[in-house]
Amino acid sequence: MTDTQHRKLTQAELLEEARARFGDDPLQWAFICPSCRDVATGQDFQQALAANPRKHTTGQDVSATDIVGQECIGRSLGALDKRQTYTGRGCTFVAYGLIPGPWEVALSNGRTMRTFPLARAPEKDIPAVSIGIAVGDQGTAFTPNSQTSSAMTPGVEP
């Protein structure tokens, strides 16, 4: 399944999957915009909103948890400003628009909402592996290839 294909899940399933991928802190949860492919976390939105505060129609401040997974980060970074050509991160796509986000989440109150898909889990740190490299007579690094492999085989002349 690609991250732009429709998927239906419950709110509990979404929360369980987000916690399994990113941990318990919602500010670390990451969603991928199906339009521009930008991956943004709740922390990214928190920082964007600190620099570019927004208000709900009720007058309350918009918080990162209000919009993460619902809007592309570009909307919070200035992509909607028509006074200039936006060249920053993200785009203006929203999951609740005319073209909805690909994930459909069934809420506990019986309603549904559309969201962006969760991003892939971050790569786990892999310990570094030491690789030995032979050093030639001239003190240069020597890497075997098809032309030099016979030189490394005992009894075979190059």
Summary of the structure (lengths in Angstrom):
residues: 158
radius of gyration: 24.5
end to end distance: 51.2
largest distance: 83.7
contacts: 369
relative contact order: 0.17
helix: 23%
strand: 17%
